[in-house]
Amino acid sequence: MPDLMMPYGPFDFDEETIDREVEDNRIGNYALGYKRESDGGFVPKYVGRSDTDLKKELKAKLPTKSSTRQKFMFGYAGDRKEAFEKECKNYHDFRHQLENDIHPRRPDGTDYRCPVKDCKELQ
């Protein structure tokens, strides 16, 4: 089974929890989803990243909260490339169930390639 590689969460997807759990000005990745009733497992429905401030990015996504986006998980990244590559892997691993419409975009000013073998979208 694929792994989101996000050590924090799942947490309630609300401003108070984001403020409490996520550090300011950190690069990182996140997943929005819900907990499965049968076993309590986290079901990712949207994956994303921030190249500058994960807390700010999560707060910007609050208007998208829905029945399938009640919880969030996250992890920090060492740099923009690491965050981009993790987002690509998560997108490909969970694509069949995600609400993401398009492949993750490259960070501005870079020519990074998707690390997933056989990806035809960003080569």
C-alpha positions as CSV (number, residue, x, y, z in Angstrom):
1,M,0.0,0.0,0.0
2,P,1.3,3.5,-0.8
3,D,2.5,5.7,1.9
4,L,1.9,9.5,2.1
5,M,5.2,10.0,3.9
6,M,3.5,12.5,6.2
7,P,4.3,11.9,9.9
8,Y,1.8,14.5,11.4
9,G,-1.9,13.9,11.6
10,P,-4.6,13.3,10.8
11,F,-5.9,16.4,12.5
12,D,-9.2,18.3,12.2
13,F,-9.0,20.6,9.2
14,D,-9.7,24.0,10.8
15,E,-7.8,27.2,11.5
16,E,-7.3,26.6,15.2
17,T,-5.7,23.2,14.6
18,I,-3.5,24.5,11.8
19,D,-2.3,27.3,14.0
20,R,-1.5,24.9,16.8
21,E,0.1,22.1,14.8
22,V,1.9,23.6,11.8
23,E,5.1,25.8,12.2
24,D,5.3,29.1,10.4
25,N,7.4,29.6,7.2
26,R,8.2,25.9,6.6
27,I,8.3,24.2,3.2
28,G,6.2,21.0,3.2
29,N,3.5,18.7,1.9
30,Y,-0.1,18.1,3.0
31,A,-3.0,15.8,2.3
32,L,-6.7,16.6,2.8
33,G,-9.1,13.8,3.4
34,Y,-11.3,12.0,5.8
35,K,-11.2,9.0,8.2
36,R,-12.7,5.8,7.0
37,E,-15.5,4.6,9.3
38,S,-14.7,1.0,9.0
39,D,-11.1,1.1,10.4
40,G,-10.3,4.8,11.1
41,G,-7.7,4.9,8.3
42,F,-7.0,8.2,6.6
43,V,-8.3,8.5,3.0
44,P,-6.5,11.2,1.1
45,K,-8.6,13.1,-1.4
46,Y,-6.3,16.0,-2.2
47,V,-2.5,16.4,-2.0
48,G,-0.5,19.6,-2.2
49,R,2.6,21.4,-1.1
50,S,3.9,24.8,-0.2
51,D,7.3,26.0,-1.4
52,T,7.4,28.8,1.2
53,D,4.8,28.6,4.1
54,L,2.8,25.4,4.7
55,K,0.7,26.9,7.4
56,K,-0.4,29.8,5.1
57,E,-1.1,27.3,2.2
58,L,-3.3,25.1,4.5
59,K,-5.3,28.1,5.7
60,A,-5.8,29.2,2.0
61,K,-7.4,25.8,1.4
62,L,-9.9,26.1,4.2
63,P,-12.7,27.3,1.8
64,T,-12.4,23.9,0.1
65,K,-13.3,22.0,3.3
66,S,-16.1,19.5,2.4
67,S,-17.3,16.0,3.5
68,T,-14.3,14.5,1.8
69,R,-11.8,17.1,3.2
70,Q,-12.4,17.1,7.0
71,K,-8.9,16.1,8.1
72,F,-5.4,16.9,7.1
73,M,-1.9,15.3,7.4
74,F,1.4,17.0,6.7
75,G,5.1,16.7,6.7
76,Y,8.0,19.2,6.3
77,A,10.5,19.1,3.5
78,G,14.1,20.3,3.4
79,D,13.7,22.2,0.2
80,R,11.4,22.9,-2.8
81,K,12.7,20.0,-4.8
82,E,12.0,17.5,-2.0
83,A,8.5,18.9,-1.6
84,F,7.8,18.8,-5.3
85,E,9.0,15.2,-5.7
86,K,7.0,14.1,-2.7
87,E,3.9,15.7,-4.1
88,C,4.4,14.0,-7.4
89,K,4.8,10.6,-5.8
90,N,1.6,11.2,-3.7
91,Y,-0.3,12.3,-6.8
92,H,0.7,9.2,-8.7
93,D,0.2,6.8,-5.8
94,F,-3.3,8.0,-4.9
95,R,-4.4,9.4,-8.3
96,H,-7.3,7.0,-8.6
97,Q,-9.0,8.5,-5.5
98,L,-7.8,12.2,-5.6
99,E,-9.8,15.2,-6.4
100,N,-6.7,16.9,-7.8
101,D,-7.4,17.6,-11.5
102,I,-3.9,18.1,-12.7
103,H,-0.3,16.9,-12.1
104,P,1.6,19.0,-9.6
105,R,3.3,22.0,-11.1
106,R,7.1,22.6,-10.9
107,P,8.2,25.3,-8.5
108,D,8.6,28.6,-10.2
109,G,12.0,29.1,-11.9
110,T,12.9,25.4,-11.9
111,D,13.0,22.6,-14.5
112,Y,12.5,19.8,-12.1
113,R,11.2,16.5,-13.6
114,C,8.6,14.3,-12.0
115,P,10.5,11.5,-10.2
116,V,7.9,8.9,-11.1
117,K,9.1,6.5,-13.8
118,D,7.0,6.6,-16.9
119,C,5.3,9.9,-16.0
120,K,4.4,11.5,-19.3
121,E,3.3,14.8,-17.8
122,L,6.5,16.5,-16.6
123,Q,9.5,15.0,-18.3
